Amino acid sequence: MAAVVRRAKDFYNTNYERRPMGTLCVTNALLGIVSDITAQTMTYVNYQRSHRIPPEQRSLNERLPERLHDSSDPPPHFDPWRTLRFATYGFLIAPPVGRWFAFLEKRFPLRPGSGGSATLATVKRVAVDQTVWAPFGIALFFTIMGTLEGHGIQGVQEKFRDAYWPAFKANYTVWPAVQFVNFRYLPLQFRLPFVSTCGIAWNAYLSWLNAASKNIEDKQVAARKEETKYRGMVGSDV
């Protein structure tokens, strides 16, 4: 196992030295795929658990095959286009995040053996990252995903209204500690992959939140269409 990890590290370092930005983009896209597949799997497993039929109910269903099905939501299915959108987001976001990390590296340098001053520089990196990049990065996520889903300005605004604040609050329960470890102990070339790897669960949460807001938007659009149809029918009857 250690040999596999070492070879993977050497392979990554070699490609990073040759094509740093391309390596970050591809790596982040692959980790985005893992994140969304994880999110969709979690959604499916949770659905199965919440819709598990007790034995007594199952036997009743077997005795009454003509029983009408209830009107609950259908089971979730795997959406490859959603995964592709998440991979595209990971690919597109890698350059600005990579340059942001390079800026923090230059602006708040860690001097070897400096002890307390290195810790202070790390705290400054985390503070600036969480004050400047975190709100912007979350906004960028929902903007890119809304655009990739084909929403207009109104759709993106609705996505912000439904999902931005929960994601913003959740960010500060996870990322300050992760970024402290990242900025303090990881070399620059490993910081984005480290964040993306640690963020698989976080990105799965964002993916789920984005999908949930999309479902709300779809239902709102359907409701508006039904309302328009109803008004048209009423108008034609008058």
Backbone hydrogen bonds, N-H to C=O, Kabsch-Sander energy under -0.5 kcal/mol:
donor,donor_aa,acceptor,acceptor_aa,energy
5,V,1,M,-2.3
6,R,2,A,-2.4
7,R,3,A,-2.4
8,A,4,V,-2.4
9,K,5,V,-2.4
10,D,6,R,-2.5
11,F,7,R,-2.6
12,Y,8,A,-2.5
13,N,9,K,-2.8
14,T,10,D,-2.5
15,N,11,F,-2.1
16,Y,12,Y,-2.6
17,E,13,N,-2.3
18,R,14,T,-1.4
19,R,15,N,-3.4
23,T,19,R,-2.5
24,L,20,P,-2.0
25,C,21,M,-2.3
26,V,22,G,-2.4
27,T,23,T,-2.4
28,N,24,L,-2.5
29,A,25,C,-2.2
30,L,26,V,-2.4
31,L,27,T,-2.2
32,G,28,N,-1.8
33,I,29,A,-1.8
34,V,30,L,-2.0
35,S,31,L,-2.2
36,D,32,G,-2.3
37,I,33,I,-2.4
38,T,34,V,-2.2
39,A,35,S,-2.3
40,Q,36,D,-2.9
41,T,37,I,-2.3
42,M,38,T,-2.5
43,T,39,A,-2.3
44,Y,40,Q,-2.1
45,V,41,T,-2.7
46,N,42,M,-2.6
47,Y,43,T,-2.0
48,Q,44,Y,-2.5
49,R,45,V,-2.3
50,S,46,N,-2.4
51,H,47,Y,-1.7
52,R,49,R,-1.0
58,R,54,P,-2.5
59,S,55,P,-2.3
60,L,56,E,-1.5
61,N,57,Q,-2.3
62,E,58,R,-1.8
63,R,59,S,-1.5
64,L,60,L,-1.4
67,R,64,L,-1.9
83,T,79,D,-1.5
84,L,80,P,-2.4
85,R,81,W,-2.3
86,F,82,R,-2.0
87,A,83,T,-2.4
88,T,84,L,-2.5
89,Y,85,R,-2.4
90,G,86,F,-2.4
91,F,87,A,-2.3
92,L,88,T,-2.6
93,I,89,Y,-2.5
94,A,90,G,-1.0
97,V,93,I,-2.0
98,G,94,A,-3.0
99,R,95,P,-2.4
100,W,96,P,-2.1
101,F,97,V,-2.6
102,A,98,G,-1.8
103,F,99,R,-2.2
104,L,100,W,-2.3
105,E,101,F,-2.2
106,K,102,A,-2.0
107,R,103,F,-3.1
108,F,104,L,-2.4
111,R,109,P,-0.6
114,S,111,R,-2.0
117,S,114,S,-1.6
118,A,115,G,-0.5
119,T,115,G,-1.8
120,L,116,G,-2.4
121,A,117,S,-2.4
122,T,118,A,-2.1
123,V,119,T,-2.4
124,K,120,L,-2.2
125,R,121,A,-2.2
126,V,122,T,-2.6
127,A,123,V,-2.7
128,V,124,K,-2.7
129,D,125,R,-2.8
130,Q,126,V,-2.9
131,T,127,A,-1.6
132,V,128,V,-2.9
133,W,128,V,-0.8
133,W,129,D,-0.7
134,A,129,D,-2.2
136,F,132,V,-1.1
137,G,133,W,-4.2
138,I,134,A,-2.2
139,A,135,P,-1.8
140,L,136,F,-2.6
141,F,137,G,-2.2
142,F,138,I,-2.0
143,T,139,A,-2.0
144,I,140,L,-2.8
145,M,141,F,-2.7
146,G,142,F,-2.1
147,T,143,T,-2.1
148,L,144,I,-2.8
149,E,145,M,-1.7
150,G,147,T,-1.5
151,H,146,G,-2.5
156,V,152,G,-2.2
157,Q,153,I,-2.4
158,E,154,Q,-2.3
159,K,155,G,-2.0
160,F,156,V,-2.3
161,R,157,Q,-2.3
162,D,158,E,-2.2
163,A,159,K,-2.4
164,Y,159,K,-0.5
164,Y,160,F,-1.8
165,W,160,F,-0.6
167,A,163,A,-1.8
168,F,164,Y,-2.8
169,K,165,W,-2.4
170,A,166,P,-2.2
171,N,167,A,-2.0
172,Y,168,F,-0.9
172,Y,169,K,-0.5
173,T,170,A,-1.5
174,V,170,A,-0.5
174,V,171,N,-1.3
175,W,171,N,-2.5
178,V,174,V,-1.4
179,Q,175,W,-3.0
180,F,176,P,-1.7
181,V,177,A,-1.8
182,N,178,V,-2.4
183,F,179,Q,-3.1
184,R,180,F,-1.9
185,Y,181,V,-2.3
186,L,181,V,-0.5
186,L,182,N,-1.6
190,F,187,P,-1.5
191,R,187,P,-0.6
191,R,188,L,-1.3
192,L,188,L,-0.6
194,F,190,F,-2.3
195,V,191,R,-2.6
196,S,192,L,-2.8
197,T,193,P,-2.6
198,C,194,F,-3.0
199,G,195,V,-1.9
200,I,197,T,-1.5
201,A,198,C,-0.5
203,N,199,G,-4.3
204,A,200,I,-2.2
205,Y,201,A,-2.1
206,L,202,W,-2.6
207,S,203,N,-3.0
208,W,204,A,-2.5
209,L,205,Y,-2.9
210,N,206,L,-3.1
211,A,207,S,-2.4
212,A,208,W,-2.6
213,S,209,L,-2.4
214,K,210,N,-2.0
215,N,211,A,-2.3
216,I,212,A,-2.0
217,E,213,S,-2.4
218,D,214,K,-2.6
219,K,215,N,-2.3
220,Q,216,I,-2.3
221,V,217,E,-2.6
222,A,218,D,-2.4
223,A,219,K,-2.4
224,R,220,Q,-2.3
225,K,221,V,-2.2
226,E,222,A,-2.4
227,E,223,A,-2.4
228,T,224,R,-2.4
229,K,225,K,-2.6
230,Y,226,E,-2.7
231,R,227,E,-2.5
232,G,228,T,-2.2
233,M,229,K,-2.2
234,V,230,Y,-2.7
235,G,231,R,-2.6
236,S,232,G,-2.0
237,D,233,M,-1.3
238,V,234,V,-1.1
